[in-house]
């Protein structure tokens, strides 16, 4: 069929083989594809995956998954969270502060209402460090897409894809720990 010029949405278009997969776009001007939203929580020192969540690809799935993963962090010490511009919303920043997290998210000044991150956070040296280190998570996603074959999953349904995503993250951690131990032994 030719859908050129027709507005596509999750209400009008559904996958016949995987009804759990929803249409999502990576950025403005890009085409929408049926997908899931895989989210990772990575510690910056050794780049090991601490937690992995997979949700249906909806508008707030990334922020919701981040809050779910942050609630599971044990301890009383404050933790810094580095994230991109998509997390710069007043609700997310406030919820992070309620969870005793330091939200080191990139500022989005083009958003209506301005950035939720103010001078209290940006003046800290840790904020600049978090902004440099937060890009390390892309190495994890790159490995998962190329080596673990997560770019195009072969399973259907949220439960099966979540299991496969978690399994691939565990495999990444095993490979990463092997590489770290080889470096420390040398």
C-alpha positions in Angstrom: 0.0 0.0 0.0 1.0 3.6 -0.5 0.7 5.7 2.7 2.4 8.8 1.1 0.8 12.0 2.5 -1.3 10.1 4.9 -0.9 10.7 8.7 0.0 7.5 10.4 -0.6 6.9 14.1 -0.9 4.0 16.5 -4.7 4.4 16.4 -4.9 3.9 12.6 -1.9 1.5 12.0 -1.2 -1.7 13.9 1.2 -4.5 13.2 -0.5 -7.8 12.3 2.3 -9.9 13.6 3.2 -7.9 16.8 0.4 -5.8 18.2 2.5 -4.7 21.2 5.0 -2.9 19.0 4.1 0.8 18.6 5.2 3.4 16.1 7.9 5.7 17.3 10.3 8.3 15.7 13.9 8.8 16.6 13.8 12.5 15.9 11.9 15.2 14.1 11.7 14.6 10.3 12.4 10.9 10.6 10.0 8.2 9.7 8.2 6.3 12.4 8.9 2.6 12.8 7.3 -0.2 14.9 9.5 -0.5 17.9 9.9 -0.9 21.7 11.7 1.4 24.1 14.7 -0.3 25.6 16.3 1.7 28.5 19.5 1.2 30.4 21.0 2.4 33.6 24.8 2.3 33.3 27.4 3.2 36.0 30.1 5.5 34.5 33.3 4.1 36.0 33.3 0.7 34.4 30.5 1.1 31.9 28.6 -1.9 33.3 24.8 -2.1 32.9 23.1 -1.8 36.3 19.5 -2.1 35.2 17.5 -2.6 32.0 13.9 -1.9 31.3 11.8 -2.4 28.2 8.5 -0.6 27.7 6.2 0.0 24.8 7.3 3.0 22.7 5.1 5.8 24.0 5.8 9.5 24.5 7.0 9.3 28.1 8.4 5.7 28.1 12.0 6.8 28.6 11.3 9.0 31.5 9.0 6.4 33.1 11.6 3.7 32.7 14.2 5.9 34.2 12.1 6.6 37.3 11.4 2.9 37.7 15.1 2.1 37.6 16.0 4.9 39.9 13.5 3.8 42.6 15.3 0.5 42.7 18.7 2.0 43.7 19.4 1.1 47.3 21.4 3.3 49.7 21.2 6.7 51.2 24.1 8.4 49.4 23.0 10.9 46.7 23.5 9.6 43.2 24.1 11.8 40.1 22.0 10.9 37.0 23.4 12.0 33.6 20.8 12.2 30.8 20.1 13.9 27.5 17.7 16.8 26.7 14.7 14.5 26.5 14.7 14.2 30.3 14.8 18.0 30.9 11.2 18.4 32.1 10.0 19.9 35.4 8.2 16.7 36.5 11.1 14.4 35.9 13.7 16.7 37.6 11.4 17.2 40.6 10.8 13.5 40.9 14.6 12.8 40.8 15.1 15.3 43.6 12.3 13.6 45.6 14.3 10.3 45.1 17.4 12.0 46.4 19.1 11.9 43.0 21.0 14.8 41.5 19.6 15.2 38.0 22.5 16.1 35.7 20.4 16.3 32.6 21.4 18.3 29.5 19.6 21.7 29.4 16.9 22.1 26.7 16.5 25.9 26.3 14.4 25.5 23.2 11.6 23.8 25.1 8.5 25.9 26.0 8.9 27.1 29.6 12.7 26.8 29.5 15.0 24.3 31.1 14.1 22.6 34.4 17.8 22.6 35.3 18.9 25.9 36.9 22.2 27.4 38.1 22.1 25.3 41.3 23.0 22.2 39.3 25.0 23.6 36.3 27.6 25.4 38.4 28.8 22.2 40.0 32.0 20.5 38.6 30.2 17.2 38.8 27.6 18.4 36.3 30.2 19.1 33.6 31.8 15.7 34.3 28.4 13.9 34.0 27.7 15.6 30.7 30.9 14.3 29.3 30.5 10.8 30.7 26.8 10.3 29.8 27.7 9.6 26.2 29.3 6.3 27.3 25.8 4.7 27.3 25.8 4.8 23.5 28.6 2.2 23.5 26.3 -0.2 25.3 23.5 0.4 22.9 25.9 0.1 19.9 27.1 -3.3 21.2 23.5 -4.5 21.9 22.4 -3.5 18.3 25.4 -4.9 16.4 26.7 -7.9 18.5 23.6 -8.9 20.4 21.3 -8.4 17.3 18.9 -6.1 19.1 18.5 -3.7 16.2 15.8 -5.9 14.7 14.3 -8.4 17.3 13.1 -11.7 16.1 10.6 -12.2 19.0 7.1 -10.8 19.4 5.4 -9.4 22.5 6.6 -7.2 25.3 7.5 -10.1 27.7 9.6 -12.0 25.2 11.4 -8.9 23.9 12.0 -7.8 27.5 13.5 -11.2 28.3 15.8 -11.0 25.3 16.9 -7.5 26.1 17.7 -8.4 29.7 19.6 -11.5 28.5 21.6 -9.4 26.0 22.5 -6.9 28.7 23.8 -9.7 30.9 25.9 -11.0 28.0 27.3 -7.4 27.5 28.2 -7.3 31.2 30.0 -10.6 31.0 32.0 -9.5 28.0 32.8 -6.2 29.6 33.9 -7.8 32.9 36.2 -10.2 30.9 37.8 -7.2 29.2 38.2 -5.3 32.4 39.9 -8.2 34.1 42.3 -8.7 31.2 43.3 -5.0 31.4 43.8 -5.2 35.2 45.9 -8.4 34.9 48.2 -6.8 32.3 
